[in-house]
């Protein structure tokens, strides 16, 4: 099977109910303070990965952490995945910092995140 490649999993977003309580736990786990820190999102950059805390993520349909595969062309990858049997869960949308994200669900219900930096 051929298609566009990915740059690997570089982003994992965790839904949290209480950002103030979650932030010190992740800071302790990662051994660093967050680089992005406001009431709508907290993000840590560590060893080439981005770990994000999404307050109210469960209200956005996040039931567990979501790993985001970085791709060069999100629309092309969405087309490839749906042709292969995935279902679009969240279509491509801008989220800031020049990033576009989308999610799909595989045939077993696992959520796969896609992320394109523009």
C-alpha positions in Angstrom: 0.0 0.0 0.0 1.4 3.4 -0.9 0.3 6.8 0.3 1.7 9.8 2.0 3.9 9.1 5.0 3.7 10.6 8.5 6.3 12.3 10.7 5.3 10.0 13.6 3.5 10.6 16.8 4.7 13.9 18.2 1.7 15.2 20.1 -0.5 13.6 22.8 -3.4 15.5 24.2 -4.9 14.6 27.6 -8.5 15.7 28.6 -8.5 17.1 32.1 -11.3 18.2 34.3 -9.3 20.4 36.6 -6.3 22.1 34.9 -5.0 23.6 38.2 -4.7 20.1 39.7 -3.5 18.4 36.5 -0.7 20.8 35.6 1.6 20.1 38.6 1.2 16.3 38.1 2.4 16.5 34.4 5.1 19.0 35.4 6.4 16.5 37.9 6.1 13.6 35.4 8.0 15.5 32.7 10.4 17.3 34.9 9.7 20.7 33.3 7.3 23.6 33.6 4.8 24.1 30.7 5.9 26.3 27.7 2.2 27.2 26.9 0.1 28.0 29.9 -3.3 29.6 29.9 -6.8 28.8 31.1 -7.8 27.1 27.7 -4.7 24.9 27.2 -1.4 23.9 28.8 1.4 22.4 26.7 4.8 20.9 27.5 7.6 20.4 24.9 9.9 17.6 26.0 12.3 15.4 24.0 10.7 16.3 20.6 7.2 15.6 21.8 4.3 17.9 22.7 2.1 16.9 25.7 -1.0 19.0 26.0 -3.7 19.3 28.7 -7.2 20.1 27.4 -9.5 21.4 30.0 -13.1 20.3 29.4 -11.8 17.8 26.8 -14.4 15.3 27.8 -17.0 17.9 26.8 -15.4 17.9 23.3 -15.7 14.1 23.1 -12.3 13.1 24.3 -12.7 10.0 26.4 -9.0 9.3 26.7 -5.7 10.7 25.6 -5.4 11.2 21.8 -2.1 10.6 20.0 -1.6 12.9 17.0 0.3 11.7 14.0 2.0 14.6 12.3 1.4 14.6 8.6 2.5 16.9 5.7 -0.9 17.0 4.1 -3.9 16.5 6.4 -6.6 16.4 3.7 -4.7 13.8 1.7 -4.2 11.7 4.8 -7.9 12.0 5.7 -8.8 10.8 2.2 -6.4 7.8 2.4 -7.7 6.8 5.9 -11.4 7.0 4.9 -10.7 5.0 1.7 -9.0 2.4 3.9 -12.1 2.1 6.2 -11.6 4.8 8.9 -14.5 7.2 9.8 -13.9 10.9 10.2 -14.7 11.8 13.8 -13.6 15.5 13.7 -12.9 17.1 10.3 -9.8 19.2 9.7 -9.9 22.5 11.6 -7.5 25.3 12.6 -6.5 25.3 16.3 -4.0 28.1 16.4 -0.2 28.4 16.1 -0.6 27.5 12.4 -1.8 24.0 13.2 -4.6 22.1 11.7 -6.0 19.0 13.4 -8.5 16.2 12.7 -9.5 12.9 14.2 -10.7 9.6 12.7 -11.9 6.4 14.2 -10.6 3.1 13.1 -12.9 0.1 12.6 -12.4 -0.9 16.3 -13.4 2.6 17.6 -9.9 3.8 18.4 -9.4 7.5 17.9 -6.4 8.5 15.7 -5.4 12.2 15.7 -3.8 14.0 12.7 -1.9 17.2 12.9 -0.4 19.4 10.2 1.8 22.4 10.9 1.3 25.1 8.3 
